[in-house]
């Protein structure tokens, strides 16, 4: 470790990120068209999601291929939502900006609305690593019990329900219904489809529902099961991967500055999860130092900047912290 103060290390990292961004923008003039790039990426990822659904509907690809393709497409939409929260696209054109916000929500229906999440995420940047960081605590950060942590990571509604009492005591202004209602109507519909399919199939093991149910119910379940393959299961995989990665790399407790908010995950153990979270664990720490950058730019400069971070006391693959409920150990 170097002997610079935390402030000096932070300043060096921020300077390196901004310098590399300038160099990349000079080298690639296309990067100046940020709005167009954001919209193009959105339409391509949406097209990939719809295309995978059509191919599955026509029985050209099996369910598992559709699920993988859709999960990757929706992981891109998450990165776009993250950028939109920081107003990286069409900040001066409300209609286009809100159109993109709505589209990424429709592609990821198991989340609260991006307009609500904007407040939660900006608060995360101010309170990262503390009890007040609702965004990270909702996805398992700071939970030591591995079974409870797994439940929270895989099912946001279950996690919210389980932790509501604790959050009410520990997080200023927390309201279960405020967070729950922030998912209406899209996340609400998602959970209706998910739990309807689960309940129907469990009941069918004991009661032959497929033989005795009215036609309207069977038709509805057929639609729901199609949505499970095209949208629901892919987003379970996407969000579980993302939640596992983000709750592993963010510290909880003992955090005093930006150097202590996150560590970088480059371990091969996280490769499967990075596939469905768009390399989140390797690049998100860059975002903590310079929030106002589009996600693809972080990917482009990450190779050089991770070396700079390693020289300035940012930790990498701190598995001890993961085992200790994300606590930051200064030693």
N, C-alpha and C positions, 0 to 999 in steps of 0.2 A: 504493500500500500504506500501511496505517496504521503508526504507530510503537509499537504495543503489543507486549509480549512474546508469545511463542508461548503461554505459559500463560494470559495474559489473553485472547487471541483465542479459545482453546479454551473457556475459561469463558464468554465472551460467547455463543458459538455454542450451547453446551449449555443455557445459561439461556434463550436464545431458543426453542430446540426445545421445552423442557419447558413454557415459558410458553404457547406456541402450542397444545401438546397440551391443557393445562388449559382453554384457551378453546374448543377444538373439543369437548371432552367436555362442557363446560357448554352449548354450543350444540346439541349432538346427543346427547340422553340415550341413544339407541340404542347408542352406543359403549360404554356401561357393560356391555353384555351380550357381552363379548368371547368367551367360550367358545361361545355360541350363534352368533355371527357367524362364527367360525372354522369351526365344523362346517358351517354353512349354505353357506359359500363352497366348502368341500371337496366337499360333496354336489352342488352345482351344477356345479362343474368336472368332477367324475367323471361326472355325468349328461350333460354336454356331450360328453365323450370317448366314452362308450358310445353316445350318440345319433348321433354322427358315424359310428361304426363300423356301427351298424344301418342307417343311411341308405345307406352305401356298400355294405353286404352286399346290400341290396334294390335296388341299382343306381339309387337315386333321385338320388344325387350322384356326380360323377366322383371318381376317386382324388385328384386334386390339391386339390379342395375339402375332402375328408376330411382330407388331410394338414395343410392350413393350420388348419382348425378344431381338430384334435387337438393341433397344436403350441401353439396359443394356450391351450387348456385345460390342457395339461401345464405351461406356463409359470406358471400360477396355482398349480399344485400345488408347484412349486419354492419360491415365496414362502411358502406354508404350511409347507413343511418347514423353511425358514429360521426362521420364527416358532416352530415346535415345538422346534427345537434350543435356542432361548432360552426355552422353556417358557412360551409366551404363551397356550396353550390347555390347559385341564384338568390343570394341574400337580398338583392334589390328587386327581385321579381317574386313577390309572395305566391302568386298562383303556381308557378313552376316549382318553387321550393316546397310548397305544401303538397303538390302532386307527387313529388318524389318521396316526401315523408309518408304519405298514404300508401304508396306502392310498396315501399320497403316493409311497412307494417303488414300489408296483405301477404307478402311473401314469408313473413315470420309471425304467424298469428298467435304464437304462444308468449307474446310479450305485452307489456303495457304500451300505451300509445307513445309514439316518439315525442309528442309534444310534452307529455308528462315526464317522460324519461329525460328530456333536456334539462329540466329543473333538477332531477335526481342526479344526473351525471355531472353537471356543473358543480353541484354540492359535493360530489365525490372528489373532485379536484381540490376543493378547499379542505376536506376533512379526511382524506385518504389515510388509512391506517388507524383510525379512531373509532370509538363506539358510534359516532354520529354518521358514519359512512353507510347509509342505508343501501345504496346500490350494490356494494360488494358483500354486505352481510346477507342480502337476499339470495345470493348465489353460493353461500357456504363459507365465506371468509370468516375465520375466527372460531369455527366449530371444531371441537376436538373429537367428539364421538364419530367414528367413521361411518356408522350406519345412518345416523342423523344427517351427516354431511352428504352422503350418497343420495339420500332421499331429497334433500334440498337442491342438489345439483341437477337431478333428473326431472323433478316436478316442481315448478315454481309456485303453483297454487298450494300444493301440499306443504312446501317449505314456508310459505307465507302464513298458512294456518297454524303450523307447528310453532313458529317463532313469534306469533303476534303478541302474546303476553309479555315475553321478554323484551321485544322491541318497544312496546308501549312504555315500559319502565326505563329503558336505557336511551332511546332516541327521541330527541326533542321534536314535538309536533307530529309524531308518528300516529297514523290512523289506519287500521286494517281496511276499512271500507274505502278510504281515499285511494289506497293502492289497488284494492280489488276492483273498484269502479273504473280505474284508469285503463283497465283492459277491455271495457265495454265499447262496442259490441263484438270486436274481432276476437280478442282472447277468450271472451265468454263463449263464443261459438266454437272456438277450437276445443275448449274443455268439454263442451256438450258432446261434440263428435267423439272425442277420445273416450270419455267415460261411458257413453252410450254403447260403443263397440265393445268395450271391456265387459260391461254388465251383460250385454246381450250374449256374448260368447261364453261367459261363465254360466249364465242361466241355461244356455243351450246344452251344456254338459249334463244337466239334470232334468231339464224339460225340453222335449223336442220342438223348440220354437220354430225352427226352419220348416217344420212340417205343419204346424198348427197356427202359425201367425197369419194375420190378414195380409193381403198382397201389398197394401200401402206401406206396411211396416217392413216387409222384406225388400221392397224397392228402395225405401229410405236407407236401410242398412247396407244395401249394395252401393249406394252413393257414398255413404259414410266410409265404407271399407275401401273404396277407390281413393277417397280423400286421405285415408290413413297412409296409403302407399305413396301418394304424390306429394302430400303436404305435412301430415301429422308426424309420421315416423321420421322423415328427413329432418324435421325441426326438433324432434326429441334428440336425435343424434347430434345435430348442429349445436343446439343450446347446451346439451350435456357436455360436449367437448369444450365449448367455450367457457362454460361455468367452471368446469374442472381446471382448465388452464388459468383463467383469471383469478379464481379463488386460491390457486396454488402460488401465483407469482406476486400477489399483493400481500404486504405485511399487515398485521393487525396487532397493535400494541407496541409501545416502545419507539414509535415513529416521531422524529423531531424535525425532519427536513425532507426534501425531495429525494435525496440519495437513499433514504430509508423507506420510501413508499413501496418500491417494487424491487424484485430481482429478475434477471433475464433467464428464460428457459430455452436452452439450446440442446438439452439432452435428447438423445435418440429415443428415449422412453416416451417422449411427448410427440413424436412424429405422427402417430395416428390421429391424435387430437388436434394437432396443427393443421392436418389436412382438411378438417371440417370447421376450423376457426380462422382460416386464412393466415396461418403463421403468427397468430396473435401473441404467443408467449415470447417470440423472438423480437417483436417490433413494438409492443405496447409501451415498454419503458421509454422509448423515444418520445412517444406521445405525451408522457408526463412532463417531460422537459420543454417540449414545444408543441402545445396542443393544436395550433392552427395550421395543420398540414393535411392534405389529402392522404388517404391510406396508401395509395400506390407510390407516393413519393417516399413514405417511410420505408416501404419495401426496397426501393431503389437505393436509398442511402444507408440502409441498415448494416451492410457488410463493413463499411468503413467506420460507422459510428459505434458499433458494438466494440470495436477495438479501442476506441477513445474512451468509452464507458468503463471498460476493464482497467484502463490506466488511471481512472479517476474515481475509484472506490465503489462503483456499482457492482453488486454481487451477481454471480451467475449460478444457477442450479443449486439454490440453498435448500436442499432437501431436509435439513435439520429443522428449518422453519416450518415446512409443510407438516412434519411429524409433530411439531409443537404448536399446532393451531395457528400457524402463521405469525407467531411472535417474532419480533426483531430482536436478535441478540447482538449487542454492540461488541462483544468479544470475538 
